[in-house]
Amino acid sequence: MSVRAIRGAIQVPANTAADIAAGVQELVSAILEANQLVPSDVISVFFTSTVDLNAAFPAAACREMGFANVPLIGSVEVDVPGALNRTIRAMFHVESTKAADQISHMYLHGAAALRRDIAQ
């Protein structure tokens, strides 16, 4: 097994706890499915969110998905003029037999603008 990092991001419709939770759950599910992973393959997840998202912790939604024993942490991004708003990013560290070039990174909804070359 190797340790791999998987990047992802999603833009959510509004700064509500429900939208943040739904966005995190969609992003996490897409990353797991695309990379054929289960929560026990995940070593840790680092979430960031833009400063305009403060209604809920992204990690809380991940915890509700069964990540009970996975270290999760969150942070707020630097507020750069012109940056994409209402965006949650995630960096997963996983155990995988896949080569680095076989890993699928996920950029969903408006966050696809961040990486048009690999957006789903």
Backbone as a printed PyTorch tensor [residue, N CA C, xyz], in Angstrom:
tensor([[[  0.8330,  -1.1890,   0.0000],
         [  0.0000,   0.0000,   0.0000],
         [  0.8750,   1.2490,   0.0000]],

        [[  0.3940,   2.2420,  -0.6830],
         [  1.0340,   3.5470,  -0.6970],
         [  0.0890,   4.5620,  -0.0820]],

        [[  0.6410,   5.6700,   0.3800],
         [ -0.1720,   6.7860,   0.8380],
         [ -0.3330,   7.7410,  -0.3390]],

        [[ -1.5600,   8.1070,  -0.6290],
         [ -1.8700,   9.0170,  -1.7240],
         [ -2.6650,  10.1940,  -1.1770]],

        [[ -2.5080,  11.3370,  -1.8170],
         [ -3.2970,  12.5180,  -1.4850],
         [ -4.3140,  12.7240,  -2.6000]],

        [[ -5.5320,  12.9910,  -2.2040],
         [ -6.6020,  13.2330,  -3.1630],
         [ -7.1950,  14.6020,  -2.8600]],

        [[ -7.2390,  15.4410,  -3.8940],
         [ -7.7770,  16.7880,  -3.7490],
         [ -9.2130,  16.8360,  -4.2390]],

        [[ -9.9680,  17.7450,  -3.6580],
         [-11.3150,  17.9640,  -4.1310],
         [-11.8490,  19.2860,  -3.6520]],

        [[-12.8680,  19.7710,  -4.3420],
         [-13.5210,  21.0160,  -3.9400],
         [-14.9440,  21.0170,  -4.4700]],

        [[-15.7980,  21.7510,  -3.7740],
         [-17.1860,  21.9010,  -4.1850],
         [-17.6510,  23.2930,  -3.7970]],

        [[-18.4370,  23.9010,  -4.6500],
         [-19.0650,  25.1750,  -4.3220],
         [-20.4890,  24.8740,  -3.8920]],

        [[-20.9080,  25.4650,  -2.7730],
         [-22.2440,  25.2130,  -2.2480],
         [-23.1430,  26.4210,  -2.5080]],

        [[-24.4680,  26.2110,  -2.5680],
         [-25.3740,  27.3030,  -2.9260],
         [-25.4490,  28.4470,  -1.9170]],

        [[-25.3750,  28.1200,  -0.6180],
         [-25.5650,  29.1540,   0.4000],
         [-24.8380,  28.7860,   1.6910]],

        [[-24.6780,  29.7620,   2.5470],
         [-24.0380,  29.5710,   3.8360],
         [-25.0660,  29.0910,   4.8600]],

        [[-25.5120,  27.8580,   4.6720],
         [-26.4110,  27.2310,   5.6430],
         [-25.7930,  25.9110,   6.0690]],

        [[-26.1340,  25.4910,   7.2670],
         [-25.6110,  24.2100,   7.7430],
         [-26.0310,  23.0810,   6.8020]],

        [[-27.2540,  23.1450,   6.2850],
         [-27.7450,  22.0900,   5.3930],
         [-26.9670,  22.0660,   4.0820]],

        [[-26.6960,  23.2330,   3.4920],
         [-25.9480,  23.2710,   2.2300],
         [-24.4990,  22.8470,   2.4180]],

        [[-23.9030,  23.2380,   3.5250],
         [-22.5180,  22.8310,   3.7990],
         [-22.4550,  21.3210,   3.9740]],

        [[-23.3660,  20.7590,   4.7620],
         [-23.3860,  19.3050,   4.9750],
         [-23.6310,  18.5590,   3.6730]],

        [[-24.5930,  19.0140,   2.8860],
         [-24.8910,  18.3450,   1.6180],
         [-23.7010,  18.4110,   0.6730]],

        [[-23.0350,  19.5560,   0.6190],
         [-21.8660,  19.7020,  -0.2440],
         [-20.7260,  18.7950,   0.1730]],

        [[-20.4410,  18.7530,   1.4670],
         [-19.3710,  17.8820,   1.9630],
         [-19.7040,  16.4300,   1.6720]],

        [[-20.9180,  16.0270,   1.9270],
         [-21.3060,  14.6430,   1.6960],
         [-21.2280,  14.2810,   0.2150]],

        [[-21.6060,  15.1950,  -0.6630],
         [-21.4960,  14.9350,  -2.0990],
         [-20.0330,  14.8080,  -2.5160]],

        [[-19.1900,  15.7170,  -2.0310],
         [-17.7650,  15.6870,  -2.3790],
         [-17.0930,  14.4290,  -1.8540]],

        [[-17.3270,  14.1080,  -0.5920],
         [-16.7170,  12.9190,   0.0140],
         [-17.1770,  11.6620,  -0.7230]],

        [[-18.4630,  11.5530,  -1.0000],
         [-18.9850,  10.3850,  -1.7160],
         [-18.3590,  10.2550,  -3.1020]],

        [[-18.2180,  11.3700,  -3.8050],
         [-17.6310,  11.3450,  -5.1520],
         [-16.1700,  10.9050,  -5.1050]],

        [[-15.4220,  11.3930,  -4.1310],
         [-14.0100,  11.0090,  -4.0010],
         [-13.8910,   9.5220,  -3.6770]],

        [[-14.6940,   9.0460,  -2.7380],
         [-14.6350,   7.6250,  -2.3760],
         [-15.0060,   6.7430,  -3.5580]],

        [[-16.1040,   7.0820,  -4.2220],
         [-16.5770,   6.2660,  -5.3360],
         [-15.5780,   6.2570,  -6.5020]],

        [[-15.0850,   7.4160,  -6.8780],
         [-14.1790,   7.5110,  -8.0210],
         [-12.8690,   6.7730,  -7.7860]],

        [[-12.4810,   6.6500,  -6.5170],
         [-11.2140,   6.0110,  -6.1970],
         [-11.3820,   4.6440,  -5.5570]],

        [[-12.6160,   4.1410,  -5.5490],
         [-12.9370,   2.8200,  -5.0080],
         [-12.3940,   2.6640,  -3.5820]],

        [[-12.7570,   3.6330,  -2.7370],
         [-12.2960,   3.6540,  -1.3540],
         [-13.4690,   3.4880,  -0.3970]],

        [[-13.1610,   3.0790,   0.8100],
         [-14.1160,   3.0420,   1.9100],
         [-13.5070,   3.8670,   3.0490]],

        [[-14.3280,   4.3030,   4.0060],
         [-13.7830,   5.1450,   5.0770],
         [-12.5510,   4.5700,   5.7770]],

        [[-12.4510,   3.2630,   5.8990],
         [-11.2830,   2.6920,   6.5840],
         [ -9.9840,   2.8490,   5.7810]],

        [[-10.0670,   3.2110,   4.5040],
         [ -8.8730,   3.4900,   3.6940],
         [ -8.3290,   4.8930,   3.9360]],

        [[ -9.1330,   5.7350,   4.5710],
         [ -8.7780,   7.1390,   4.7460],
         [ -7.9380,   7.3160,   6.0060]],

        [[ -6.7800,   7.9310,   5.8430],
         [ -5.8660,   8.1880,   6.9580],
         [ -6.2620,   9.4710,   7.6740]],

        [[ -6.5290,  10.5330,   6.9060],
         [ -6.9610,  11.8050,   7.4690],
         [ -7.5540,  12.6660,   6.3680]],

        [[ -8.3080,  13.6860,   6.7870],
         [ -8.8860,  14.6340,   5.8340],
         [ -8.7090,  16.0370,   6.3980]],

        [[ -8.2280,  16.9290,   5.5430],
         [ -8.0620,  18.3340,   5.8870],
         [ -9.0410,  19.1310,   5.0410]],

        [[ -9.9680,  19.8240,   5.6840],
         [-10.9550,  20.6520,   4.9950],
         [-10.5850,  22.1170,   5.1430]],

        [[-10.8150,  22.8890,   4.0830],
         [-10.7910,  24.3460,   4.1970],
         [-12.0950,  24.8540,   3.6150]],

        [[-12.4870,  26.0240,   4.0710],
         [-13.6670,  26.6700,   3.5070],
         [-13.3800,  28.1520,   3.3570]],

        [[-14.0630,  28.7570,   2.4130],
         [-13.8990,  30.1860,   2.2180],
         [-14.5440,  30.9150,   3.3970]],

        [[-14.1160,  32.1630,   3.6200],
         [-14.5490,  32.9050,   4.8120],
         [-16.0570,  33.1410,   4.8580]],

        [[-16.7380,  33.0350,   3.7350],
         [-18.1790,  33.2620,   3.7080],
         [-18.9880,  32.0300,   4.1170]],

        [[-18.3170,  30.9400,   4.4600],
         [-18.9980,  29.7270,   4.9410],
         [-18.6680,  29.5240,   6.4210]],

        [[-19.5950,  29.9010,   7.2770],
         [-19.3630,  29.7540,   8.7120],
         [-20.5710,  29.2050,   9.4670]],

        [[-21.5310,  28.6400,   8.7420],
         [-22.7430,  28.1100,   9.3790],
         [-22.5360,  26.7250,   9.9970]],

        [[-21.4830,  26.0140,   9.5780],
         [-21.2210,  24.6650,  10.1050],
         [-19.7910,  24.2620,   9.7840]],

        [[-19.2800,  23.3320,  10.5610],
         [-17.9550,  22.7770,  10.2950],
         [-18.0680,  21.7100,   9.2060]],

        [[-17.3030,  21.7940,   8.1210],
         [-17.3370,  20.7340,   7.1070],
         [-17.0210,  19.3510,   7.6790]],

        [[-16.1070,  19.2840,   8.6190],
         [-15.7270,  17.9900,   9.1810],
         [-16.8950,  17.3000,   9.8870]],

        [[-17.8310,  18.0760,  10.4200],
         [-18.9780,  17.4760,  11.1120],
         [-19.8110,  16.6290,  10.1480]],

        [[-19.9770,  17.0920,   8.9240],
         [-20.7470,  16.3170,   7.9370],
         [-20.0090,  15.0430,   7.5540]],

        [[-18.7020,  15.1150,   7.4840],
         [-17.8980,  13.9300,   7.1810],
         [-18.0120,  12.9140,   8.3190]],

        [[-17.9800,  13.3960,   9.5380],
         [-18.1040,  12.5290,  10.7100],
         [-19.4270,  11.7640,  10.6540]],

        [[-20.4890,  12.4350,  10.2230],
         [-21.8150,  11.7980,  10.1370],
         [-21.8590,  10.7040,   9.0740]],

        [[-20.8830,  10.6830,   8.1760],
         [-20.8390,   9.6740,   7.1140],
         [-20.1170,   8.3970,   7.5410]],

        [[-19.7090,   8.3180,   8.7930],
         [-19.0560,   7.1100,   9.2760],
         [-17.5580,   7.2250,   9.4510]],

        [[-17.0310,   8.4230,   9.4310],
         [-15.5920,   8.6270,   9.6110],
         [-15.2720,   8.8200,  11.0940]],

        [[-15.7220,   7.8930,  11.9070],
         [-15.5990,   8.0150,  13.3630],
         [-14.1620,   7.9810,  13.8470]],

        [[-13.2990,   7.2180,  13.2060],
         [-11.9250,   7.0570,  13.6780],
         [-10.8880,   7.7250,  12.7890]],

        [[-11.3400,   8.5930,  11.8900],
         [-10.4400,   9.2820,  10.9650],
         [-10.1700,  10.6790,  11.4950]],

        [[ -8.8990,  11.0710,  11.6390],
         [ -8.6080,  12.4470,  12.0450],
         [ -9.1030,  13.4320,  10.9760]],

        [[ -9.8970,  14.4030,  11.4060],
         [-10.4430,  15.4230,  10.5220],
         [-10.0890,  16.7890,  11.0980]],

        [[ -9.7770,  17.7260,  10.2300],
         [ -9.4830,  19.0790,  10.6880],
         [ -9.9910,  20.0590,   9.6510]],

        [[-10.3090,  21.2490,  10.1040],
         [-10.7840,  22.2790,   9.1980],
         [-10.0690,  23.5900,   9.4340]],

        [[-10.0950,  24.4140,   8.4060],
         [ -9.4500,  25.7130,   8.4620],
         [-10.1970,  26.6670,   7.5350]],

        [[ -9.9650,  27.9460,   7.7300],
         [-10.5510,  28.9660,   6.8610],
         [ -9.4680,  29.4430,   5.9030]],

        [[ -9.8460,  29.6020,   4.6510],
         [ -8.8920,  30.0380,   3.6300],
         [ -8.6090,  31.5330,   3.7360]],

        [[ -7.5240,  31.9500,   3.1500],
         [ -7.1820,  33.3560,   3.0530],
         [ -8.2030,  34.0250,   2.1380]],

        [[ -8.6850,  35.1840,   2.5400],
         [ -9.7010,  35.9090,   1.7660],
         [ -9.0170,  36.7410,   0.6810]],

        [[ -8.8220,  36.1410,  -0.4700],
         [ -8.1350,  36.7880,  -1.5840],
         [ -9.1730,  37.4340,  -2.5020]],

        [[ -8.9870,  38.6930,  -2.8730],
         [ -9.9430,  39.3320,  -3.7880],
         [-10.0970,  38.5320,  -5.0800]],

        [[-11.3530,  38.3600,  -5.4900],
         [-11.6300,  37.6560,  -6.7320],
         [-11.6520,  36.1470,  -6.6220]],

        [[-11.4060,  35.6090,  -5.4300],
         [-11.4130,  34.1470,  -5.2580],
         [-12.8400,  33.6110,  -5.3410]],

        [[-12.9560,  32.3540,  -5.6750],
         [-14.2560,  31.6870,  -5.7340],
         [-14.8710,  31.6880,  -4.3380]],

        [[-16.1470,  32.0370,  -4.2220],
         [-16.7860,  32.0720,  -2.9190],
         [-17.5710,  30.7790,  -2.6480]],

        [[-18.0220,  30.6350,  -1.4070],
         [-18.8190,  29.4830,  -0.9560],
         [-18.2030,  28.1530,  -1.3830]],

        [[-16.9070,  28.0220,  -1.1560],
         [-16.1940,  26.8340,  -1.6160],
         [-15.5740,  26.0720,  -0.4500]],

        [[-15.7500,  24.7710,  -0.4950],
         [-15.1340,  23.8620,   0.4730],
         [-14.1210,  23.0330,  -0.2880]],

        [[-12.9110,  22.9480,   0.2430],
         [-11.8700,  22.1150,  -0.3490],
         [-11.5260,  21.0030,   0.6320]],

        [[-11.0500,  19.9080,   0.0880],
         [-10.6480,  18.7790,   0.9310],
         [ -9.3590,  18.1730,   0.3960]],

        [[ -8.5190,  17.7590,   1.3120],
         [ -7.3140,  17.0020,   0.9910],
         [ -7.3860,  15.7060,   1.7880]],

        [[ -7.6120,  14.6130,   1.0720],
         [ -7.6780,  13.2880,   1.6810],
         [ -6.3030,  12.6480,   1.6240]],

        [[ -5.9060,  12.0050,   2.6890],
         [ -4.7200,  11.1520,   2.7040],
         [ -5.2460,   9.7310,   2.8570]],

        [[ -4.9200,   8.8830,   1.8920],
         [ -5.5140,   7.5440,   1.8600],
         [ -4.4510,   6.4760,   1.6340]],

        [[ -4.7920,   5.2620,   2.0480],
         [ -4.0060,   4.0910,   1.6860],
         [ -4.5900,   3.5470,   0.3980]],

        [[ -3.7450,   3.3300,  -0.6010],
         [ -4.2400,   2.8810,  -1.8950],
         [ -3.1680,   2.0860,  -2.6220]],

        [[ -3.6180,   1.1670,  -3.4380],
         [ -2.6860,   0.4340,  -4.2990],
         [ -2.5370,   1.1300,  -5.6490]],

        [[ -3.3000,   2.1940,  -5.8730],
         [ -3.2380,   2.9150,  -7.1480],
         [ -1.9690,   3.7420,  -7.2570]],

        [[ -1.4760,   3.8710,  -8.4730],
         [ -0.3710,   4.7800,  -8.7530],
         [ -0.9080,   6.2110,  -8.6860]],

        [[ -0.0270,   7.1650,  -8.4900],
         [ -0.4420,   8.5590,  -8.3580],
         [ -1.2480,   9.0410,  -9.5620]],

        [[ -0.8880,   8.5990, -10.7460],
         [ -1.6090,   9.0480, -11.9440],
         [ -2.9540,   8.3390, -12.1390]],

        [[ -3.2960,   7.4110, -11.2620],
         [ -4.5830,   6.7210, -11.3250],
         [ -5.5880,   7.2970, -10.3290]],

        [[ -5.1590,   8.2400,  -9.5250],
         [ -6.0270,   8.8580,  -8.5260],
         [ -6.9490,   9.8590,  -9.2110]],

        [[ -8.2250,   9.8550,  -8.8180],
         [ -9.2130,  10.7900,  -9.3760],
         [ -9.4990,  11.8970,  -8.3730]],

        [[ -9.1460,  13.1120,  -8.7410],
         [ -9.4330,  14.2890,  -7.9310],
         [-10.7910,  14.8210,  -8.3670]],

        [[-11.5460,  15.4330,  -7.4590],
         [-12.9210,  15.8570,  -7.7370],
         [-13.0900,  17.3580,  -7.5540]],

        [[-13.5840,  18.0150,  -8.5810],
         [-13.9290,  19.4350,  -8.5190],
         [-15.3510,  19.5510,  -9.0360]],

        [[-16.2860,  19.8340,  -8.1200],
         [-17.7110,  19.7490,  -8.4240],
         [-18.3960,  21.1120,  -8.4120]],

        [[-19.4260,  21.2160,  -9.2100],
         [-20.2450,  22.4250,  -9.3300],
         [-19.3520,  23.6000,  -9.7110]],

        [[-19.5280,  24.7420,  -9.0880],
         [-18.7500,  25.9260,  -9.4460],
         [-17.2680,  25.7710,  -9.2100]],

        [[-16.8860,  24.8580,  -8.3270],
         [-15.4640,  24.6360,  -8.0390],
         [-14.7330,  24.0160,  -9.2180]],

        [[-15.4680,  23.5620, -10.2260],
         [-14.8260,  23.0380, -11.4320],
         [-13.9490,  24.1000, -12.0830]],

        [[-14.2710,  25.3740, -11.8570],
         [-13.4690,  26.4640, -12.4170],
         [-12.0430,  26.4590, -11.8720]],

        [[-11.8400,  25.8370, -10.7120],
         [-10.5060,  25.7900, -10.1160],
         [ -9.5760,  24.8520, -10.8710]],

        [[-10.1220,  23.7940, -11.4380],
         [ -9.3270,  22.7930, -12.1600],
         [-10.1400,  22.2310, -13.3080]],

        [[-10.3370,  23.0150, -14.3430],
         [-11.1160,  22.5700, -15.4990],
         [-10.5050,  21.3330, -16.1540]],

        [[ -9.2130,  21.1530, -15.9920],
         [ -8.5330,  20.0090, -16.6250],
         [ -8.9060,  18.6780, -15.9950]],

        [[ -9.3750,  18.6950, -14.7400],
         [ -9.7180,  17.4200, -14.0770],
         [-11.0940,  17.4460, -13.4480]],

        [[-11.8980,  18.4800, -13.6850],
         [-13.2230,  18.5850, -13.0710],
         [-14.1270,  17.4520, -13.5590]],

        [[-15.0170,  17.0230, -12.6890],
         [-15.9670,  15.9570, -13.0030],
         [-17.3140,  16.5540, -13.3190]]])
